Amino acid sequence: MKPPQRRLAGAFLAGAGSRLLPASLPWRFFGAAAVFHVLAWLALLAGAADWPAWQGGLGWPLAALHLVTLGTLLCSAIGASLQLLPVATRQPVRSQRLMAALWWVYVPGVAVLTLGMGRAEPHWVAAGAVAVLGALAVYGTLLGLNLKGAHGMPGVVLHGWGAMAALLLLAFSAVALVGLWLGRPLLDAAAARGLHLLAAAFGVMGLLVFGLSYVLLPMFALSPVPDERRQLASGAAAIAAIALAMVAAFGVAPTALRLAAIAAGTLALALHLQLMRRTLASGMRRDFGRALVLMRIGWGSLALALGLALALVLGAPAEIFGRLFGIAVVGGWLLSFLFGVLQRILPFLAAMHAARGQKRPPTPSALTLDRALAWHLRCHVAALAALAAATAAGATALAAAAALAGLAGALSFGVFFVVLMQRLRQAREGGKPGAALN
């Protein structure tokens, strides 16, 4: 079985250049994600005084959270999935015009929505939500059409369809939350918030992270495709965990179902990590440097989040443990893993674009400003640690320090992105990328 698996691991890269989107399409999403990352830490800095007592209502802490989730995480996921899945499934994006229009609706929508949250303007939030949800409907359609036409890759496809189902629940819960802020409730606050967290962080982003890992990690490591039966088992356990937790959010047997959800989530993570460990161990390339450090921080943070969830079910103080759970999930797991992937995949995609028409195209490392990524890692870890300490201690000064550290890291990643774009432009114009910028 292993020889076919080794062919499959790199098979989707054969002829990948012909399935690349025009550079302007995915890169505008990645660029917006980098800008939103900076704005997220600025929003947290603006709301640092509110952080110790924040309970999830309108204000700059909520704006910061959504600048991360909708702005950085989901914007990156849109760009990555609409570029990589067509390459992996050997079929083009059905409409490049729709993808271009998607950016022009989604990015301004996120900007209006988060500004409305920060300024506590429910009608602004509602207007931004309409634009964001409309754009996400287009994204779901494009991704669904690609998944429908996919052949093979059953584990990736299962995670993709699970994410699409969660996207529908995300839209419903978002409408319910906006209704609460406008004084027209569809659900009670606890159920709406619980469903929204589960659908967004675990359903959409979490399943996309797990599913795309089965494409990305073998590509990075030059290793066989992970065992597809275990991919399916992990995906089924993850989807079951999310479904159980969603039912519990409506008050149905909450303790029993949440315990079952944690058990299923733990099984999903254990199977996933086993597949990732075997992928790394069997690969021709095993050291990803800082990228792998960030991925491991992400995996460890997800395990920590499951432990915090168990503590909450068993009676730990929700005010502190609930917010630590959110930091572990969004900042520790999703954001760390995302940046680990981006600092590998962005130079790789840039090198593929630069290779068109070039006899000696640049390598990904020649396009990368490594020092900026080193600073980003230090600042990212410091920001998460300070934010967790600020939450536990209820300290405004620590929240401000976390925001400043995170801002420094976001600016460092932004410098990496800008230099990458400059070097890509130089390479496509026939210059020598990095000659004056190393």
C-alpha positions in Angstrom: 0.0 0.0 0.0 2.8 2.5 0.7 4.1 3.0 -2.8 0.6 4.2 -4.0 0.4 6.4 -0.9 3.7 8.0 -1.8 2.5 8.8 -5.3 -0.7 10.2 -3.9 1.1 12.5 -1.4 2.7 14.6 -4.2 0.3 13.7 -7.0 -1.8 16.9 -6.6 1.3 19.0 -7.2 1.8 17.6 -10.7 0.7 20.3 -13.1 -0.3 22.5 -10.1 1.0 25.6 -11.9 -1.8 25.4 -14.4 -4.4 25.4 -11.6 -3.0 28.4 -9.8 -5.4 31.3 -9.5 -4.2 34.7 -10.7 -1.9 35.9 -8.0 -4.2 38.9 -7.2 -7.1 36.7 -6.1 -5.7 34.6 -3.2 -3.1 37.2 -2.2 -5.7 39.9 -1.5 -7.2 37.6 1.1 -3.9 36.9 2.7 -3.0 40.6 2.7 -6.3 41.5 4.3 -5.7 38.9 7.0 -2.4 40.5 7.8 -4.0 43.9 8.1 -6.8 42.6 10.3 -4.3 41.0 12.5 -2.7 44.4 13.2 -6.1 45.9 13.8 -7.2 43.1 16.2 -4.3 44.0 18.6 -5.0 47.7 18.2 -8.7 47.0 19.2 -7.6 45.0 22.2 -5.3 47.9 23.2 -8.2 50.3 22.9 -10.3 48.0 25.1 -7.6 46.9 27.6 -9.4 48.8 30.4 -12.6 46.8 29.6 -10.9 43.4 29.4 -10.9 42.4 33.1 -14.7 42.8 33.4 -15.7 41.9 29.8 -18.6 39.5 29.6 -18.9 39.1 25.9 -21.0 42.2 25.1 -20.4 44.9 22.5 -17.1 46.8 22.9 -13.5 46.8 21.7 -12.7 43.4 23.2 -15.5 41.8 21.0 -14.3 43.8 18.0 -10.7 42.4 18.6 -12.1 38.9 18.8 -13.9 39.2 15.5 -11.0 40.9 13.8 -9.1 37.7 14.6 -11.8 35.2 13.8 -13.5 36.8 10.7 -10.6 39.0 9.7 -7.5 36.9 10.1 -8.6 33.3 10.5 -11.5 33.1 8.1 -10.0 35.5 5.5 -6.9 33.3 5.4 -9.0 30.2 5.2 -10.9 31.6 2.2 -7.7 32.4 0.3 -6.0 29.1 1.2 -9.0 26.8 0.6 -10.0 28.3 -2.7 -6.4 28.1 -3.9 -5.3 24.8 -2.5 -8.4 22.6 -2.8 -8.7 23.2 -6.5 -5.0 22.3 -6.8 -5.5 19.1 -4.7 -8.7 18.0 -6.4 -7.4 18.9 -9.9 -10.3 21.1 -10.8 -10.5 24.9 -11.2 -12.4 27.4 -9.1 -15.8 27.6 -10.8 -15.9 31.4 -11.0 -12.9 33.6 -10.6 -15.2 36.7 -10.9 -17.2 35.5 -8.0 -14.1 35.0 -5.9 -12.9 38.6 -6.8 -16.3 40.0 -5.9 -16.3 38.0 -2.7 -13.3 40.0 -1.4 -15.0 43.3 -2.2 -18.0 42.4 -0.1 -16.4 40.4 2.7 -13.5 42.6 3.7 -15.5 45.9 3.9 -18.3 43.9 5.7 -15.9 42.7 8.4 -14.6 46.3 8.8 -18.1 47.7 9.3 -19.1 44.9 11.6 -16.1 45.1 13.9 -16.2 48.9 14.0 -19.8 48.7 15.0 -18.9 46.2 17.7 -16.1 48.5 19.0 -18.4 51.6 19.0 -21.4 49.6 20.4 -23.5 50.5 17.4 -25.9 47.6 16.8 -27.2 48.9 13.4 -23.6 49.0 12.1 -23.1 45.5 13.3 -26.3 44.4 11.5 -25.2 46.1 8.3 -21.7 44.5 8.4 -23.2 41.1 9.3 -25.5 41.2 6.2 -22.4 41.8 3.9 -20.3 39.1 5.7 -23.0 36.5 5.6 -23.8 37.2 2.0 -20.1 36.8 1.1 -19.8 33.6 3.1 -22.8 32.2 1.2 -20.8 32.8 -2.0 -17.7 31.2 -0.4 -19.7 28.2 0.7 -21.1 27.7 -2.8 -17.7 27.9 -4.4 -16.2 25.5 -1.9 -19.2 23.2 -2.0 -18.9 22.9 -5.8 -15.3 22.0 -5.5 -16.0 19.4 -2.8 -18.8 17.9 -4.9 -16.4 17.4 -7.9 -13.6 16.0 -5.8 -12.4 12.4 -6.4 -10.6 10.5 -3.7 -9.4 12.4 -0.6 -12.4 11.2 1.5 -11.0 12.5 4.7 -10.5 16.0 3.4 -13.9 16.0 1.7 -15.6 14.8 5.0 -14.0 17.7 6.9 -15.0 20.1 4.2 -18.6 19.1 4.2 -18.7 19.3 8.0 -17.3 22.8 7.8 -19.9 23.8 5.2 -22.7 22.5 7.5 -21.2 24.5 10.4 -21.2 27.6 8.2 -25.0 27.4 8.0 -25.2 27.2 11.8 -22.7 30.0 12.1 -24.9 32.2 10.0 -28.0 31.3 12.0 -26.3 32.0 15.3 -24.9 35.3 14.0 -28.4 36.4 13.1 -29.6 35.4 16.5 -26.8 37.4 18.2 -27.5 40.5 16.1 -31.2 40.1 16.9 -30.3 40.2 20.7 -28.4 43.4 20.2 -31.2 45.0 18.2 -33.8 43.9 20.8 -35.3 41.2 18.6 -34.2 37.9 20.1 -34.4 34.6 18.3 -32.6 32.6 20.9 -31.6 33.3 24.5 -28.1 34.8 24.9 -26.4 31.7 26.4 -27.6 29.4 23.6 -26.8 31.9 20.8 -23.3 32.5 22.1 -22.6 28.8 22.7 -23.8 27.8 19.2 -21.8 30.7 17.7 -18.6 29.7 19.4 -19.0 26.0 18.5 -20.0 26.7 14.8 -17.2 29.3 14.2 -14.2 28.0 16.1 -14.7 24.3 16.0 -17.1 23.8 13.1 -15.9 26.0 10.4 -12.3 26.8 11.3 -11.5 23.7 13.3 -12.7 21.2 10.6 -10.9 23.2 7.9 -7.7 23.1 9.9 -7.9 19.4 10.5 -9.0 18.6 6.9 -6.4 20.9 5.1 -3.7 19.4 7.4 -4.0 16.2 5.4 -3.0 18.1 2.3 -0.5 20.6 3.7 1.6 18.5 6.1 2.4 15.7 3.6 3.3 18.5 1.1 5.6 20.2 3.6 7.2 17.0 4.8 7.3 15.2 1.4 5.6 12.2 3.0 2.8 9.7 2.2 -0.8 10.7 2.5 -2.1 9.9 6.0 -4.2 6.7 6.4 -7.6 7.7 5.0 -9.6 5.4 7.3 -8.1 7.2 10.3 -8.7 10.5 8.7 -12.4 9.5 8.4 -12.4 8.3 12.0 -10.9 11.5 13.3 -13.3 13.6 11.3 -16.4 11.6 12.4 -15.3 12.0 16.1 -14.8 15.7 15.6 -18.1 16.2 14.0 -19.8 14.1 16.7 -18.1 16.2 19.4 -19.3 19.4 17.8 -22.9 18.1 17.4 -23.1 16.9 21.0 -21.8 20.2 22.3 -24.3 22.1 20.2 -27.2 20.2 21.6 -25.9 20.8 25.1 -25.8 24.5 24.4 -29.6 24.5 24.2 -29.8 23.0 27.8 -30.5 19.4 26.8 -28.7 17.1 29.3 -25.8 19.7 29.4 -23.4 17.9 31.7 -23.7 14.4 30.1 -23.6 15.7 26.6 -20.7 18.0 27.2 -18.7 15.2 28.8 -19.5 13.0 25.8 -18.4 15.9 23.5 -15.1 16.3 25.3 -14.5 12.5 25.1 -15.2 12.5 21.3 -13.1 15.6 20.8 -10.2 14.1 22.7 -10.5 11.0 20.5 -10.5 13.1 17.4 -7.4 15.0 18.5 -5.6 11.9 19.5 -6.2 10.3 16.1 -5.3 13.5 14.3 -2.1 13.9 16.2 -1.2 10.3 15.5 -1.6 10.9 11.8 0.4 14.1 12.0 3.2 12.4 13.9 3.5 9.6 11.4 3.4 12.1 8.5 6.3 14.0 10.0 8.2 10.8 10.9 7.9 9.3 7.4 8.7 12.5 5.5 11.8 13.3 3.6 11.8 16.8 5.2 11.2 16.8 9.0 12.3 20.2 10.2 10.0 23.1 9.4 11.7 25.4 11.9 9.5 28.0 13.5 6.5 26.9 11.4 6.5 23.5 13.2 7.0 25.2 16.6 3.8 27.2 15.9 1.9 24.1 14.8 2.9 22.3 17.9 1.8 25.3 20.1 -1.5 25.0 18.2 -1.9 21.3 18.9 -0.9 21.7 22.6 -3.3 24.6 23.0 -6.2 22.5 21.7 -5.4 19.8 24.2 -5.3 22.5 26.9 -8.7 23.8 25.7 -10.2 20.4 26.1 -8.8 20.2 29.6 -10.3 23.6 30.4 -13.6 22.5 29.0 -13.6 19.5 31.3 -12.8 21.8 34.3 -15.7 24.0 33.3 -18.1 21.0 33.2 -16.9 19.9 36.6 -17.6 23.3 38.1 -14.6 25.5 37.6 -15.4 29.3 37.7 -16.8 30.1 34.3 -15.7 33.8 34.5 -12.0 32.9 34.4 -11.9 29.4 32.9 -14.3 30.2 30.2 -12.2 33.1 28.9 -9.0 31.1 29.3 -10.8 28.4 27.2 -11.5 31.1 24.5 -7.8 32.2 24.5 -6.6 28.6 24.2 -9.0 27.9 21.3 -8.7 31.1 19.2 -5.3 32.4 20.1 -3.4 29.3 21.1 -4.8 26.7 18.7 -6.2 28.4 15.6 -4.1 31.5 15.4 -0.8 29.7 16.2 -1.5 26.9 13.7 -2.6 29.4 11.0 0.7 31.4 11.2 2.7 28.2 11.2 1.0 27.2 8.0 1.1 30.7 6.4 4.8 31.1 6.9 5.3 27.9 4.9 2.6 28.1 2.3 2.9 31.8 1.3 6.5 31.5 0.2 5.7 28.2 -1.5 2.8 29.8 -3.5 4.9 32.9 -4.3 7.7 30.7 -5.7 5.1 28.8 -7.9 3.9 32.2 -9.2 7.4 33.4 -9.7 8.3 30.2 -11.6 6.0 31.1 -14.6 8.2 32.0 -17.5 11.4 31.7 -15.5 14.3 29.3 -16.3 15.7 29.6 -12.8 12.8 30.5 -10.5 13.5 31.6 -6.9 13.2 29.2 -4.0 10.7 29.9 -1.2 13.6 30.6 1.2 14.9 33.3 -1.2 11.6 35.1 -1.0 11.3 34.9 2.9 12.5 37.6 5.3 13.4 35.2 8.2 14.1 37.8 10.8 10.6 39.1 10.7 9.2 35.6 11.3 11.6 35.2 14.3 10.2 38.4 15.9 6.7 37.3 15.1 7.1 34.0 17.0 8.6 35.7 20.1 5.9 38.4 20.2 3.0 35.9 19.5 4.0 33.7 22.4 4.5 36.6 24.7 1.1 38.1 23.8 -0.8 34.9 24.5 1.0 34.4 27.8 0.3 38.0 28.9 -3.3 37.8 27.8 -3.8 34.6 29.8 -2.2 36.2 32.9 -4.3 39.3 32.4 -7.4 37.1 32.4 -6.4 35.2 35.5 -5.3 38.3 37.4 -8.0 40.7 36.1 -5.2 43.2 35.3 -5.7 46.0 32.9 -1.9 46.7 32.6 -1.2 43.1 31.6 -4.0 43.2 29.0 -2.4 46.3 27.5 1.0 44.7 27.6 -0.4 41.6 25.7 -1.9 44.0 23.1 1.4 45.7 22.6 3.3 42.4 22.3 0.7 41.1 19.9 0.8 44.3 17.9 4.6 44.0 17.5 4.2 40.4 16.3 1.5 41.4 13.9 3.6 44.2 12.4 6.5 41.8 12.1 4.4 39.3 10.2 3.2 42.3 8.1 6.8 43.1 7.2 7.3 39.5 6.2 4.3 39.7 3.9 5.2 43.0 2.3 8.8 41.9 1.7 7.5 38.6 0.2 5.3 40.6 -2.2 8.3 42.8 -3.1 10.5 39.9 -3.8 7.8 38.1 -5.8 7.4 41.2 -8.0 11.2 41.4 -8.5 11.3 37.8 -9.4 8.5 38.1 -12.0 10.3 41.1 -13.5 13.5 39.1 -13.9 15.4 40.6 -10.9 17.2 38.9 -8.1 14.8 38.7 -5.1 16.3 39.4 -1.8 19.5 40.9 -3.1 19.0 44.1 -1.2 16.6 43.0 1.5 18.3 40.1 3.3 
